[in-house]
Amino acid sequence: MRCLLLPLLFALTLGCHADVNRPRAVAPPNANDESPPRRPELISPLGKPLYALPPGPQRERLEADLAEARRRLAEDPDDPDRIIWVGRRLGYLLRVNDAIDVFSCGIAKHADCASLYRHRGHRYITLRRFDLARVDLRRAADLVRDRPDEIEPDGRPNARNIPLTTLKFNIWYHLALAHYVRGEFEPALHGWTETRRYTRGLDDNVVAVADWTSMTLRRLGRHDEARRALECVQPNMDIIENGAYHRRCLMYQGRIAPAELLDVPGTGDLDQATLGYGLGNWYLCNGDKARAIEAFERVVSGPQWAAFGYIAAEADLTRLRGPR
């Protein structure tokens, strides 16, 4: 099957394999929108169609970024970094299938480019293709094993415009997550342990890894180790962008009551998904299945379907009550 590439992306004539599981259902027409019905990017494990970003100011800005990435790629169609940026910009628009197609065609030309596998693996997680994500991210880990690490530039810079993560950090972080959402907690724990090697001591990275490590250990019934995993977390850490992870860790430590976790004025949908998943996981690990399901359902009722908290809540709900 030929990959689904727009002509303006880059002129590749080789055949690429597109995702055969792309859903064919379409959204009902909108009486106020003359555009044709949209196909969802995927049907979630809970039976919910999930769509790319609708029209609006956010999409207009992201479309402009995508157009610039396409323009730069047209100047040098063989540059793997420029291929990656087109794929990343498509991903920010939640055009996940198109992003995967771009990364796939990049891999066909640059089979030893770890970053292409890392980013395709991330978007396979978004598409709920965790099996394919693990394959890509393991391949990326193999490719970088004996190479120096490198800072990974941000596509959406934080408030201080400081890139926080590295290529190796992101490879292992996403690989651990792919195992976690499948309920494979031992390999997930190994992945978080590897990720911790590449935090560079930055508080944002430290709290993110401590959070997932602690949750994974609790899923394994290793509660004392889970508490020790949080000893590196303090209330006064210098957090730039992972405030929701930091707050979750403080709740696990007993510094914030579970009932107060979501009570943060001005919190956006993404942080609400992150906080909500942590709350549900806390209830689940403490034997309160009903409250856990309630928290997870609140997360998946929100719009941030590409957020890791949403994906994890969806996976846990599927295991707890089965797909709808």
C-alpha positions as CSV (number, residue, x, y, z in Angstrom):
1,M,0.0,0.0,0.0
2,R,1.4,3.4,-0.9
3,C,1.8,5.7,2.1
4,L,-0.6,8.6,2.4
5,L,1.7,11.5,1.6
6,L,0.5,15.0,0.6
7,P,2.4,16.1,-2.5
8,L,3.7,19.2,-0.7
9,L,5.5,17.1,2.0
10,F,8.3,15.7,-0.1
11,A,8.7,13.8,-3.3
12,L,9.3,10.2,-2.3
13,T,8.4,7.7,-5.0
14,L,9.1,4.6,-3.0
15,G,6.2,2.5,-1.6
16,C,5.5,2.8,2.1
17,H,3.2,0.9,4.4
18,A,0.4,2.9,5.8
19,D,-1.6,1.9,8.9
20,V,-4.1,-0.6,7.8
21,N,-6.2,-0.1,10.9
22,R,-7.2,3.5,10.1
23,P,-10.9,3.8,10.8
24,R,-13.3,4.4,8.0
25,A,-16.2,5.8,10.0
26,V,-16.9,9.5,9.5
27,A,-18.2,12.2,11.8
28,P,-21.8,13.4,11.2
29,P,-22.1,16.6,9.2
30,N,-22.1,19.8,11.1
31,A,-24.9,22.2,10.0
32,N,-22.6,25.2,10.5
33,D,-19.7,23.7,8.6
34,E,-19.6,23.3,4.9
35,S,-16.5,21.1,4.9
36,P,-16.9,17.4,4.2
37,P,-17.3,15.0,7.2
38,R,-14.1,14.1,8.9
39,R,-12.8,10.6,9.5
40,P,-11.6,9.9,13.0
41,E,-7.9,9.2,13.6
42,L,-8.9,6.1,15.5
43,I,-11.7,4.4,17.3
44,S,-10.6,4.2,20.9
45,P,-10.6,0.9,22.9
46,L,-13.8,2.2,24.6
47,G,-15.5,2.6,21.2
48,K,-15.2,6.4,21.0
49,P,-14.2,8.1,17.7
50,L,-11.2,10.4,18.2
51,Y,-10.5,13.3,15.8
52,A,-7.8,15.6,14.7
53,L,-8.0,19.2,15.9
54,P,-11.1,21.1,14.7
55,P,-10.9,24.5,13.1
56,G,-9.9,27.3,15.5
57,P,-7.1,29.6,16.5
58,Q,-4.9,26.8,17.9
59,R,-5.2,24.9,14.7
60,E,-4.4,27.9,12.6
61,R,-1.2,28.5,14.5
62,L,-0.2,24.8,14.2
63,E,-1.1,24.8,10.5
64,A,1.2,27.7,10.0
65,D,4.0,25.8,11.8
66,L,3.3,22.8,9.6
67,A,3.5,24.9,6.4
68,E,6.9,26.2,7.5
69,A,8.1,22.7,8.2
70,R,7.0,21.6,4.7
71,R,8.6,24.6,3.1
72,R,12.0,23.7,4.8
73,L,11.6,20.1,3.8
74,A,11.0,21.0,0.2
75,E,14.4,22.7,0.2
76,D,16.1,19.5,1.3
77,P,13.8,16.4,1.0
78,D,16.5,14.0,2.2
79,D,17.2,15.7,5.5
80,P,16.0,13.4,8.3
81,D,15.6,16.2,10.7
82,R,13.3,18.1,8.4
83,I,11.3,14.9,7.8
84,I,10.9,14.6,11.5
85,W,9.7,18.1,12.0
86,V,7.0,17.6,9.4
87,G,5.9,14.5,11.2
88,R,6.0,16.2,14.6
89,R,4.0,19.2,13.3
90,L,1.3,16.8,12.0
91,G,1.3,15.1,15.4
92,Y,0.6,18.4,17.2
93,L,-2.4,18.7,15.0
94,L,-3.5,15.2,16.0
95,R,-3.2,14.1,12.4
96,V,-1.6,11.0,13.9
97,N,-1.9,8.7,10.9
98,D,-0.4,11.2,8.5
99,A,2.5,11.7,11.0
100,I,3.1,8.0,11.1
101,D,3.2,7.9,7.3
102,V,5.8,10.6,7.2
103,F,8.0,8.9,9.8
104,S,7.6,5.6,8.0
105,C,8.8,7.0,4.7
106,G,11.6,8.7,6.5
107,I,12.6,5.4,8.0
108,A,12.5,3.9,4.5
109,K,15.3,6.3,3.5
110,H,17.1,6.5,6.9
111,A,16.8,3.1,8.4
112,D,19.4,3.9,11.1
113,C,17.9,7.2,12.3
114,A,17.0,6.6,15.9
115,S,14.9,9.8,16.2
116,L,12.6,8.6,13.4
117,Y,11.8,5.4,15.3
118,R,11.5,7.4,18.6
119,H,8.9,9.8,17.1
120,R,7.0,7.1,15.2
121,G,6.9,5.0,18.5
122,H,5.4,8.0,20.3
123,R,2.7,8.4,17.7
124,Y,2.0,4.6,17.7
125,I,1.2,5.1,21.4
126,T,-1.1,8.0,20.5
127,L,-2.8,5.6,18.0
128,R,-3.1,2.9,20.7
129,R,-0.8,0.6,18.7
130,F,1.3,-0.2,21.7
131,D,2.8,-3.4,20.2
132,L,4.2,-1.4,17.2
133,A,5.4,1.4,19.6
134,R,7.4,-1.1,21.6
135,V,9.1,-2.4,18.4
136,D,10.1,1.1,17.3
137,L,11.3,2.3,20.6
138,R,13.4,-0.9,21.2
139,R,14.9,-0.3,17.8
140,A,15.7,3.3,18.7
141,A,17.2,2.2,22.1
142,D,19.5,-0.3,20.2
143,L,20.6,2.4,17.7
144,V,21.6,4.9,20.4
145,R,23.1,2.4,22.9
146,D,26.7,3.3,22.1
147,R,26.2,6.9,20.9
148,P,26.4,10.1,22.9
149,D,23.1,11.4,24.1
150,E,21.7,14.7,22.6
151,I,19.2,17.3,23.6
152,E,15.9,17.0,21.9
153,P,14.5,20.4,20.8
154,D,11.0,21.2,21.8
155,G,8.3,21.7,19.3
156,R,6.2,23.6,21.8
157,P,8.7,25.4,24.0
158,N,8.0,25.9,27.7
159,A,7.8,29.2,29.5
160,R,11.6,29.6,29.8
161,N,12.3,28.2,26.3
162,I,14.6,25.6,27.9
163,P,14.5,22.1,26.2
164,L,14.4,19.7,29.1
165,T,14.8,16.2,27.7
166,T,17.2,14.2,25.6
167,L,16.8,11.6,22.9
168,K,17.7,8.7,25.2
169,F,15.4,10.1,27.9
170,N,12.5,10.2,25.5
171,I,13.2,6.8,24.0
172,W,13.2,5.0,27.3
173,Y,10.3,7.1,28.7
174,H,8.0,6.3,25.8
175,L,9.1,2.6,25.8
176,A,8.3,2.4,29.6
177,L,5.0,4.0,29.0
178,A,4.1,1.6,26.1
179,H,4.7,-1.3,28.5
180,Y,2.8,0.4,31.4
181,V,-0.4,1.0,29.4
182,R,-0.3,-2.7,28.4
183,G,-0.2,-3.7,32.0
184,E,3.4,-5.0,31.6
185,F,4.7,-3.5,34.8
186,E,8.0,-5.3,35.2
187,P,9.4,-4.2,31.8
188,A,7.8,-0.8,32.5
189,L,9.8,-0.5,35.7
190,H,13.0,-1.4,33.8
191,G,12.2,1.4,31.3
192,W,11.7,4.0,34.1
193,T,15.0,2.9,35.7
194,E,16.8,3.5,32.4
195,T,15.0,6.8,31.9
196,R,16.2,8.0,35.3
197,R,19.8,7.8,33.9
198,Y,19.1,10.7,31.6
199,T,17.2,13.2,33.7
200,R,20.3,15.3,34.0
201,G,19.2,16.3,37.5
202,L,16.5,18.6,36.1
203,D,13.5,18.7,38.5
204,D,10.9,18.4,35.8
205,N,12.4,15.2,34.6
206,V,13.1,13.9,38.1
207,V,9.4,14.3,39.2
208,A,8.1,12.7,36.0
209,V,10.2,9.6,36.4
210,A,9.6,9.4,40.1
211,D,5.8,9.6,39.5
212,W,5.6,6.8,37.0
213,T,8.1,4.7,38.8
214,S,6.1,5.0,42.1
215,M,2.8,4.2,40.3
216,T,4.4,1.2,38.6
217,L,5.8,-0.2,41.8
218,R,2.4,0.1,43.5
219,R,0.9,-1.8,40.6
220,L,3.5,-4.5,41.4
221,G,2.5,-4.5,45.1
222,R,5.9,-3.1,46.1
223,H,4.6,-0.3,48.2
224,D,7.7,0.4,50.4
225,E,9.8,0.8,47.2
226,A,7.1,3.0,45.8
227,R,7.5,5.3,48.8
228,R,11.3,5.3,48.5
229,A,11.0,6.2,44.8
230,L,9.4,9.5,45.9
231,E,12.1,10.5,48.3
232,C,13.7,12.7,45.7
233,V,10.6,14.9,45.4
234,Q,10.3,18.0,47.6
235,P,7.6,20.7,47.7
236,N,10.0,23.6,46.6
237,M,11.5,22.1,43.4
238,D,12.2,24.2,40.4
239,I,9.4,23.0,38.1
240,I,9.0,24.6,34.7
241,E,6.4,22.5,32.9
242,N,5.7,19.3,34.9
243,G,3.6,20.9,37.6
244,A,0.9,18.2,37.4
245,Y,3.4,15.4,37.9
246,H,4.9,17.3,40.8
247,R,1.5,17.7,42.4
248,R,0.7,14.0,41.9
249,C,3.9,13.1,43.7
250,L,3.1,15.4,46.6
251,M,-0.3,13.7,46.8
252,Y,1.3,10.2,46.9
253,Q,3.5,11.5,49.7
254,G,0.5,12.7,51.7
255,R,1.3,16.4,51.4
256,I,-1.8,17.0,49.3
257,A,-5.1,15.3,50.1
258,P,-6.6,13.3,47.2
259,A,-9.8,15.3,47.4
260,E,-7.7,18.5,46.8
261,L,-5.6,17.2,43.9
262,L,-7.8,18.6,41.1
263,D,-8.5,21.8,42.9
264,V,-6.0,24.0,41.0
265,P,-7.4,27.3,39.6
266,G,-6.7,27.9,35.9
267,T,-5.5,24.3,35.2
268,G,-5.9,23.4,31.6
269,D,-7.4,20.3,30.1
270,L,-4.0,18.6,29.7
271,D,-3.0,19.0,33.3
272,Q,-6.5,17.9,34.4
273,A,-6.0,14.7,32.4
274,T,-2.6,14.1,34.1
275,L,-3.9,14.9,37.6
276,G,-7.1,12.9,37.0
277,Y,-5.2,9.8,36.0
278,G,-2.9,10.0,39.1
279,L,-6.0,10.3,41.3
280,G,-7.6,7.3,39.7
281,N,-4.5,5.3,40.0
282,W,-4.1,6.2,43.7
283,Y,-7.7,5.0,44.4
284,L,-7.1,1.8,42.4
285,C,-3.9,1.0,44.3
286,N,-5.6,1.6,47.6
287,G,-8.5,-0.7,46.8
288,D,-11.2,1.8,45.9
289,K,-12.2,0.5,42.5
290,A,-15.4,2.5,42.3
291,R,-13.6,5.9,42.8
292,A,-10.8,4.8,40.5
293,I,-13.3,4.2,37.7
294,E,-15.0,7.5,38.4
295,A,-11.7,9.3,38.1
296,F,-10.7,7.5,34.9
297,E,-14.1,8.2,33.3
298,R,-13.8,11.9,34.1
299,V,-10.4,11.9,32.3
300,V,-11.7,10.2,29.2
301,S,-14.7,12.5,29.0
302,G,-12.2,15.4,28.3
303,P,-10.8,16.5,25.0
304,Q,-7.1,15.6,25.5
305,W,-7.2,12.1,24.0
306,A,-3.5,12.2,23.0
307,A,-2.4,12.9,26.6
308,F,-0.6,10.1,28.4
309,G,-3.0,10.4,31.3
310,Y,-6.0,9.9,29.0
311,I,-4.4,6.9,27.3
312,A,-3.5,5.3,30.6
313,A,-7.0,6.0,32.0
314,E,-8.5,4.5,28.9
315,A,-6.3,1.4,29.2
316,D,-7.2,0.9,32.8
317,L,-10.9,1.3,32.2
318,T,-10.7,-1.3,29.4
319,R,-9.2,-3.7,31.8
320,L,-11.5,-2.9,34.7
321,R,-14.8,-3.0,32.8
322,G,-14.0,-4.2,29.3
323,P,-14.4,-2.3,26.0
324,R,-17.8,-0.9,25.1
